[in-house]
Amino acid sequence: MGASSKKIISLFSGCGGLDLGFRQAGFEIIWANEYDKSIWDTYKYNHPDTELDRRDVRKIKSSEIPDSIGIIGGPPCQSWSEAGAGRGINDYRGQLFHEYIRIITDKKPLFFLAENVSGILAKRHRQAFQNILTQFEKVGYKVKSQLLNAHDFEVPQDRKRVIIIGYKEELGRDFNFPKYSNKILTLKEAIYDLRNREPRKLEGTALVNNNSLEHKAKEEIYNHEYLDGGFSSIYMSRNRVRSWDEPSFTIQAGGRHAPLHPQAKRMIFIEKDKWKFDPDSPQPYRRLSVRECARIQTFPDNFIFKYSKIADGYKMVGNAVPVKLAEILAKKISKDLQQYQKSGVCKNVYKEKYTKQLAFI
């Protein structure tokens, strides 16, 4: 299977962490869809060869989307979040999963991958989640889903997410999730080299001049700034500091809930749901910078996040699929497709649909 043959499309693309992981595994993202205008500049800057459709996915006809061998994406997860209201399929964002299913039904790719938060497995969402899996099966896919922790896949972070992968029945195989890595990466391996690079401190309303990159010195670390300001009672309800020798807490999509830098001491327990900062900490407490969060999400430093408000930087990073996790899953899918190609079955089943688009047919 040549590089030109592995053409896929991306839905609910965000800044493109999932897309980058698939690119690093040899796939080509020919078309992507993202409706949030605060993300567009970042996506286009880092994925210049991908056509970005900026419309509401509900207004995009399937016939307007290119044919491809795969569809990837993470439908909005706020409706399924354990920390949120948890309205799930009753919320319009949860219902966007049906748009994902609609497009897969119409485009009939060889495979799809969807990612969502662990809250989708909660008891109150169990029936809705099972209905989603059943709909994929009804349109001809063998579906596997599993709750994964990103730290088992070379990501220096505790991050539990549900991955759903479907293979067209004609492939004659299921997707089998790859084995866990034997090594758990830590904060030291992710960001220790940045400890002497003083980040900029910004208030939540401060504007960031990240749109003019040409003037920056080559040795400068882009996006190395952090949100300054108070800490809510919710934030102070538990320890927020992991040591250098541990993986990070989950990188969230909001700066106010970003983990604290490991330079400080672990917070002190006072009573149930109440902690405080250690006054004897040799280093001050501060939130991780946007770049440090991006490192923990396994984005390379040459992936530049463009934003005018720092909150948008944290949002893009926190909502992304860790690049390394995406790459590992993509490599397994690629291997399965190569085996399918060698079997010769695809030349008969998909010849009419994919001859013009895909070199391996």
BELLIN-V684921 format. One record per residue. N is the residue number from 1. PSI is psi in degrees with one decimal (* if undefined). OMEGA is omega as a letter, one per 30 degrees, with the letter a starting at -180 (NA if undefined). BURIAL is b if it has 24 or more other ideal C-beta (glycine too) atoms within 12 Angstrom, else e. Layout:
n->(N/N)
psi->(PSI/PSI)
omega->(OMEGA/OMEGA)
burial->(BURIAL/BURIAL)
This chain:
n->(1/2/3/4/5/6/7/8/9/10/11/12/13/14/15/16/17/18/19/20/21/22/23/24/25/26/27/28/29/30/31/32/33/34/35/36/37/38/39/40/41/42/43/44/45/46/47/48/49/50/51/52/53/54/55/56/57/58/59/60/61/62/63/64/65/66/67/68/69/70/71/72/73/74/75/76/77/78/79/80/81/82/83/84/85/86/87/88/89/90/91/92/93/94/95/96/97/98/99/100/101/102/103/104/105/106/107/108/109/110/111/112/113/114/115/116/117/118/119/120/121/122/123/124/125/126/127/128/129/130/131/132/133/134/135/136/137/138/139/140/141/142/143/144/145/146/147/148/149/150/151/152/153/154/155/156/157/158/159/160/161/162/163/164/165/166/167/168/169/170/171/172/173/174/175/176/177/178/179/180/181/182/183/184/185/186/187/188/189/190/191/192/193/194/195/196/197/198/199/200/201/202/203/204/205/206/207/208/209/210/211/212/213/214/215/216/217/218/219/220/221/222/223/224/225/226/227/228/229/230/231/232/233/234/235/236/237/238/239/240/241/242/243/244/245/246/247/248/249/250/251/252/253/254/255/256/257/258/259/260/261/262/263/264/265/266/267/268/269/270/271/272/273/274/275/276/277/278/279/280/281/282/283/284/285/286/287/288/289/290/291/292/293/294/295/296/297/298/299/300/301/302/303/304/305/306/307/308/309/310/311/312/313/314/315/316/317/318/319/320/321/322/323/324/325/326/327/328/329/330/331/332/333/334/335/336/337/338/339/340/341/342/343/344/345/346/347/348/349/350/351/352/353/354/355/356/357/358/359/360/361)
psi->(114.9/164.0/-35.4/-14.9/-22.0/62.9/127.2/167.0/158.8/128.7/149.7/53.8/-24.9/-143.5/-11.6/33.9/-45.4/-41.5/-43.8/-41.7/-41.2/-37.0/-43.3/-19.9/5.1/5.0/158.5/120.2/108.4/-18.6/139.4/156.6/126.8/126.6/-19.7/110.8/-21.7/-9.1/-19.1/-46.7/-40.3/-44.7/-47.4/-34.6/-39.2/-14.3/62.1/-22.4/-1.2/132.0/122.2/115.3/121.5/6.8/162.1/126.5/-26.3/-16.5/4.6/121.3/144.6/-31.2/-16.6/-4.7/133.3/151.9/149.4/170.2/-12.0/152.8/129.0/156.6/162.1/93.9/146.4/135.9/-5.4/-33.6/-21.5/-1.3/139.0/-27.9/-15.6/-162.1/-22.4/36.5/-16.2/-128.3/-13.1/-7.0/145.6/-29.9/-38.0/-33.5/-15.4/-17.7/-32.5/-30.9/-38.4/-46.0/-40.4/-47.0/-39.2/-41.2/-42.5/-37.6/-24.1/53.7/164.4/-30.5/161.8/156.8/128.0/144.2/142.1/170.0/161.2/-22.5/-18.2/-17.0/-2.3/153.3/-40.2/-17.4/1.9/-46.8/-41.5/-41.5/-42.1/-36.0/-38.1/-47.3/-39.7/-38.2/-39.4/-42.8/-38.0/-25.5/16.4/28.7/141.3/119.0/135.6/137.5/147.9/143.2/118.1/147.2/123.3/-27.7/-12.8/-1.9/47.7/32.7/124.3/60.4/140.3/114.4/104.1/124.1/150.0/127.0/128.4/124.0/129.5/138.1/136.0/139.9/-30.8/-20.2/-22.0/24.9/158.2/160.2/130.0/121.9/138.3/158.5/154.1/151.0/147.0/-14.7/128.7/116.0/153.9/173.3/-34.7/-43.9/-24.3/-43.7/6.8/-33.9/-12.0/-1.1/-26.2/5.9/100.5/120.9/158.2/144.6/124.8/140.5/162.3/-27.9/-1.9/143.1/145.1/129.1/77.0/1.6/-18.3/93.8/-17.6/-29.4/-9.0/141.4/149.7/-30.6/-4.2/144.5/116.3/148.9/20.4/75.8/151.6/156.5/123.5/163.8/-177.0/171.9/124.0/165.2/-31.8/-44.2/-39.8/9.4/-6.4/167.9/137.9/12.6/123.4/147.5/168.1/-29.9/15.2/158.2/158.0/158.4/167.5/131.5/117.0/173.2/18.2/136.4/-33.5/-20.8/17.6/142.0/160.2/151.9/141.0/0.3/-23.3/162.8/157.0/142.6/158.3/129.5/130.5/-56.4/-179.4/127.3/28.7/119.1/167.4/162.5/143.8/117.4/-16.8/9.6/128.4/-23.5/150.9/160.8/130.4/154.2/154.2/145.6/166.3/-42.8/-39.5/-40.3/-39.0/-40.3/-45.6/-28.3/4.9/28.4/139.6/159.1/-19.9/4.7/109.5/127.2/123.9/122.2/156.9/-18.7/132.9/-28.0/-35.5/-32.0/-49.9/-38.2/-47.5/-44.7/-47.3/-28.0/-10.3/155.2/131.9/131.2/-43.2/-39.8/-45.6/-42.1/-43.3/-43.8/-40.3/-38.8/-36.3/-41.5/-43.9/-42.3/-42.4/-40.6/-36.2/-40.2/-37.3/-40.4/-45.1/-25.8/-21.2/-10.7/-40.9/-27.8/-27.8/-47.0/-41.7/12.8/-49.2/-40.6/-37.3/0.0/-42.9/-26.9/-31.4/127.0/-24.2/-5.3/*)
omega->(a/a/a/a/a/a/a/l/a/l/a/a/a/l/l/l/l/a/a/l/l/l/a/l/l/l/l/l/a/a/l/l/l/a/a/a/l/a/a/a/l/a/a/l/a/l/a/a/a/l/a/l/a/a/l/a/a/a/a/l/l/a/l/a/a/l/a/l/a/l/l/l/l/l/a/a/a/a/a/a/l/a/a/a/l/a/l/a/l/l/a/l/l/a/l/l/l/l/l/l/l/a/l/l/a/a/l/l/l/l/l/l/l/a/l/a/a/a/l/l/a/a/a/l/a/a/l/a/l/l/l/l/a/l/l/a/a/a/l/a/l/a/l/l/a/l/a/l/a/a/l/a/l/l/a/a/l/a/a/l/l/l/l/l/l/l/l/a/a/l/l/a/l/l/l/a/a/a/l/l/l/a/l/a/a/l/l/a/a/a/a/a/l/a/a/l/a/l/l/l/a/l/a/a/a/l/a/l/l/a/l/a/a/a/a/l/a/a/a/l/a/l/a/l/a/l/l/l/a/l/a/l/l/l/a/a/l/l/a/a/l/a/l/a/l/l/a/l/l/l/a/a/l/a/a/l/l/l/l/a/a/l/a/l/l/l/a/l/l/l/a/l/l/l/l/l/l/a/l/l/a/l/a/l/l/l/l/l/l/a/l/l/l/l/a/l/l/l/l/a/l/l/a/l/a/a/l/l/a/l/l/l/l/a/a/a/a/l/a/l/l/a/a/l/l/a/a/l/a/l/l/l/l/l/l/l/l/l/l/l/a/a/l/a/a/a/l/a/a/a/a/a/a/a/a/a/a/a/a/l/NA)
burial->(b/e/e/e/b/b/b/b/b/b/b/b/b/b/b/b/b/b/b/b/b/b/b/b/b/b/b/b/b/b/b/b/b/b/b/b/e/b/b/b/b/b/b/b/b/b/b/e/e/b/b/b/b/e/e/e/b/e/e/b/e/b/e/e/b/b/b/b/b/b/b/b/b/b/b/b/b/b/b/b/b/b/e/e/e/b/e/b/b/e/e/e/b/b/b/b/b/e/b/b/b/b/b/b/e/e/b/b/b/b/b/b/b/b/b/b/b/b/b/b/b/b/e/e/b/e/e/b/b/e/e/b/b/e/b/b/b/e/b/b/b/b/b/b/b/b/e/b/b/b/b/b/b/b/b/b/b/b/b/b/b/b/b/b/b/b/b/b/e/b/b/e/b/e/b/e/b/b/e/e/e/e/e/b/b/b/b/e/b/b/b/e/e/b/e/e/e/e/b/b/e/b/e/b/e/e/e/b/e/b/e/e/e/e/e/e/e/e/e/e/b/b/b/b/b/b/b/e/e/e/b/e/e/e/b/b/e/b/b/b/b/b/e/b/e/b/b/b/b/b/b/b/b/b/b/b/b/b/b/b/b/b/b/b/b/e/b/e/e/e/e/e/e/e/b/b/b/e/e/e/e/e/e/e/b/b/b/b/b/b/b/b/b/b/b/b/b/b/b/e/b/e/b/b/b/b/b/e/b/b/b/b/b/b/b/b/b/b/b/b/b/b/b/b/b/b/b/b/b/b/b/b/b/b/e/b/b/e/e/b/b/e/e/e/e/b/e/e/e/b/e/e/e/b/e/e/b/b/e/b/b)
